[in-house]
Amino acid sequence: MNEYEIQFLENRLEKLIESTSAKDYDIVEFEVGVYKIEEKLIEISRMAYNERVQSRVEKLEKKINKIKKDFDFYDSEAELDMMFPNRYDEGFDEDSMSYDSVFGDD
């Protein structure tokens, strides 16, 4: 069953990629589609029953990561790293990242 699902996801990803060449393609719709494929792939990966399935999953994951990089997908972790470059420091106060801290308490 997993191999059929992987094939379906591969085909879906190809269709999404093809849709980017259309004049009226929607980048948000494209990103959502890729994220949905990625979520399903993670689910399949957890249940991978043999090496061949796992290999196909890894290959598709690499392709998705390349697409995300090429199309400059929004990355919330990268955004937080840019806004709070010292957030991984030992003494960093997590509360300083709160909405109230940044915009003030109303």
C-alpha positions in Angstrom: 0.0 0.0 0.0 2.8 2.5 0.9 4.4 2.2 -2.6 1.1 3.2 -4.2 0.8 6.1 -1.9 4.3 7.2 -2.6 3.6 7.0 -6.4 0.5 9.1 -5.9 2.5 11.7 -3.9 5.2 11.8 -6.6 2.6 12.3 -9.3 0.8 15.0 -7.2 4.2 16.8 -6.7 4.9 16.7 -10.4 1.5 18.2 -11.2 2.1 21.0 -8.6 5.5 21.7 -10.2 3.9 21.9 -13.6 1.3 24.3 -12.3 4.0 26.8 -11.5 4.4 27.5 -15.2 0.8 28.7 -15.6 0.3 32.4 -15.8 -2.2 32.4 -13.0 -0.6 30.0 -10.5 -1.0 30.8 -6.8 2.2 30.4 -4.8 0.2 30.0 -1.5 -1.8 27.1 -3.1 1.4 25.6 -4.3 3.1 25.8 -0.9 0.0 24.3 0.8 0.0 21.4 -1.7 3.7 20.7 -1.1 3.2 20.9 2.7 0.3 18.4 2.5 2.5 16.0 0.5 5.3 16.4 3.0 2.9 15.6 5.9 1.6 12.5 4.2 5.2 11.5 3.4 6.2 11.7 7.1 3.2 9.5 8.0 4.3 6.9 5.4 7.9 7.1 6.6 6.8 6.1 10.1 5.2 3.0 8.7 7.8 2.1 6.1 8.1 -1.6 6.1 11.1 -2.2 3.9 14.2 -0.5 2.6 12.8 0.1 -0.9 9.9 2.1 0.5 12.2 4.0 2.8 14.5 4.8 -0.1 11.6 6.2 -2.1 10.5 8.3 0.8 13.9 9.7 1.3 14.2 10.5 -2.4 10.9 12.4 -2.4 11.8 14.2 0.9 15.0 15.5 -0.8 13.0 16.6 -3.8 10.6 18.5 -1.6 13.4 20.1 0.4 14.9 21.3 -2.9 11.6 22.7 -4.0 11.1 24.5 -0.7 14.6 26.0 -1.1 14.1 26.9 -4.8 10.7 28.6 -4.3 11.9 30.2 -1.0 9.1 28.8 1.1 8.3 30.6 4.4 10.3 29.1 7.2 9.1 30.1 10.7 12.2 28.8 12.4 14.5 30.8 10.1 12.3 33.9 10.7 12.6 33.5 14.4 16.4 33.0 14.1 16.6 36.2 12.1 14.4 38.1 14.7 16.1 36.6 17.7 19.6 35.5 16.7 20.6 34.7 20.3 17.5 32.6 21.1 19.6 29.5 21.5 21.9 31.1 24.0 21.9 29.6 27.5 20.5 32.7 29.3 18.0 33.7 26.7 14.6 34.7 28.1 11.8 32.9 26.1 9.3 35.5 27.3 11.2 38.2 25.4 9.7 36.6 22.2 6.1 37.1 23.3 3.7 39.4 21.5 3.5 41.7 24.6 7.2 42.0 24.9 7.6 43.0 21.2 4.6 45.3 20.9 4.0 46.4 24.4 1.1 45.6 26.8 -2.1 47.4 25.9 
